[in-house]
Amino acid sequence: MFQVRGQFEVRMDAKGRLPLPVRLRERMLECGEPGLVLAYWDGGLQGFAQSRWAKMERRFAGVSLFDRKSRQFLHAYVAGAAEVEADGQGRILVPAPLRRRAGLVKNCVVLSYLGLIEIWDAAAWSRRQEQALEAVQEGVGMEQLLAFDPEDEGEDL
């Protein structure tokens, strides 16, 4: 798994080619990850290293194909996923169905955190971030998200 932290503003061209941030591309190559698997989820695209997606697929393969909710998840998330690789200029071609679903046209934001990449329409991301900041300030349910153990005396996780 590769780890890059940050939020990057990028412009997708009319053909759907989106430039990956240089730090992200470099880290992917260092880790031997030639590309990503993109899937639509909750307003944006999630991008996973191909090795991580393969692990997720093994887990997904364990769900019952005869359970309606499991099949709905597989149809909604897994079946629409697409593998992409960067071209010589460091751009990925976001497939048209994923672009339409996520509302990606030109101005985009690429987020990278916890080994996950997200790609959002810039305006949609701005709205989502404002909603997230408001929810965090309310503090409801945040007890589970403590970033450290208060008893570890300042040591890293």
C-alpha positions in Angstrom: 0.0 0.0 0.0 1.3 3.5 -0.8 0.7 6.4 1.4 0.5 10.0 0.3 -1.3 12.7 2.3 -2.9 15.7 0.7 -5.5 17.4 -1.3 -4.7 18.4 -4.9 -6.6 20.5 -7.4 -6.4 19.2 -10.9 -8.1 19.8 -14.3 -9.5 17.0 -16.3 -9.4 17.5 -20.0 -12.4 17.0 -22.4 -11.4 13.4 -23.1 -11.5 12.5 -19.4 -7.8 12.4 -18.8 -7.0 13.5 -15.2 -3.4 14.3 -14.2 -2.3 12.4 -11.0 -0.3 14.6 -8.6 3.4 14.0 -9.1 4.0 12.9 -5.4 1.2 10.3 -5.8 2.6 9.0 -9.1 6.1 8.7 -7.7 4.9 6.9 -4.6 2.8 4.5 -6.6 5.8 3.6 -8.8 8.1 3.2 -5.8 5.6 0.7 -4.4 5.3 -1.1 -7.7 1.7 -0.1 -8.2 1.3 0.6 -12.0 -2.3 1.8 -11.7 -5.5 2.2 -9.8 -8.9 0.7 -9.6 -11.6 3.4 -9.5 -15.1 2.8 -8.2 -18.0 5.2 -7.6 -19.1 5.7 -4.0 -21.1 8.4 -2.2 -20.6 11.3 -4.6 -17.1 10.7 -5.7 -14.7 8.1 -7.0 -12.5 6.0 -4.7 -9.2 4.8 -6.1 -7.3 1.8 -4.7 -3.9 0.4 -5.6 -4.5 -2.7 -7.7 -3.0 -4.9 -5.0 -5.4 -3.6 -2.4 -8.4 -3.9 -4.7 -7.4 -7.6 -5.3 -7.6 -8.2 -1.5 -11.0 -6.4 -1.4 -12.3 -8.6 -4.3 -11.3 -11.7 -2.5 -13.4 -10.5 0.4 -16.3 -9.5 -1.9 -16.1 -13.0 -3.5 -17.2 -14.5 -0.2 -20.6 -12.9 -0.2 -23.6 -14.9 -1.3 -24.6 -14.3 -4.9 -28.1 -15.3 -3.9 -28.6 -12.6 -1.3 -30.3 -9.6 -2.8 -28.5 -7.0 -0.8 -25.1 -8.5 -1.5 -25.8 -8.6 -5.2 -27.0 -5.0 -5.1 -23.7 -4.0 -3.5 -21.7 -5.9 -6.1 -23.7 -4.4 -8.9 -23.5 -0.8 -7.5 -19.9 -0.9 -6.4 -17.8 -3.7 -7.8 -19.3 -4.2 -11.3 -18.8 -0.5 -12.1 -15.1 -0.4 -11.1 -12.5 0.1 -13.7 -8.7 -0.3 -13.8 -6.7 2.7 -15.0 -3.0 3.3 -15.5 -1.2 6.6 -16.0 0.0 7.5 -19.5 3.4 8.9 -20.2 2.3 12.3 -19.0 1.0 11.0 -15.7 -2.7 11.2 -16.6 -5.3 8.5 -16.0 -8.3 8.1 -18.3 -11.4 8.1 -16.2 -14.0 6.0 -17.9 -17.1 7.9 -19.1 -19.6 6.0 -16.9 -17.6 6.9 -13.8 -17.1 10.5 -14.9 -20.9 10.9 -15.4 -21.8 9.1 -12.1 -19.4 11.4 -10.1 -20.2 14.5 -12.1 -16.6 15.1 -13.1 -16.3 17.6 -15.9 -13.2 19.8 -15.5 -12.1 21.1 -12.1 -11.5 18.2 -9.8 -9.9 17.5 -6.4 -7.8 14.5 -5.8 -7.6 13.5 -2.1 -5.1 11.0 -0.7 -5.2 9.7 2.8 -4.9 6.3 4.6 -3.7 4.6 1.3 -7.0 5.7 -0.4 -7.5 8.1 -3.2 -10.7 10.0 -3.9 -11.6 12.0 -6.9 -14.3 14.6 -6.7 -15.8 17.4 -8.7 -14.3 20.5 -7.1 -17.6 22.2 -6.3 -19.1 18.9 -4.9 -16.0 18.4 -2.8 -16.3 21.9 -1.4 -19.9 21.2 -0.3 -18.9 17.8 1.1 -16.0 19.3 3.0 -18.2 22.0 4.6 -20.7 19.4 5.6 -18.0 17.2 7.1 -16.5 20.2 9.0 -19.9 21.1 10.5 -20.4 17.5 11.6 -17.0 17.3 13.2 -17.6 20.5 15.1 -20.8 19.1 16.4 -18.8 16.2 17.8 -21.6 13.7 17.6 -20.1 10.2 17.4 -16.5 11.5 17.3 -15.5 9.6 20.5 -14.7 6.5 18.4 -12.3 8.5 16.2 -9.7 9.4 18.7 -6.4 9.6 16.9 -4.4 8.5 19.9 -4.7 6.6 23.1 -4.6 9.1 26.0 -2.6 6.5 28.0 0.2 6.1 25.5 2.0 9.2 26.8 2.3 10.8 23.4 3.8 7.8 21.5 2.8 7.2 18.0 0.1 4.7 17.2 
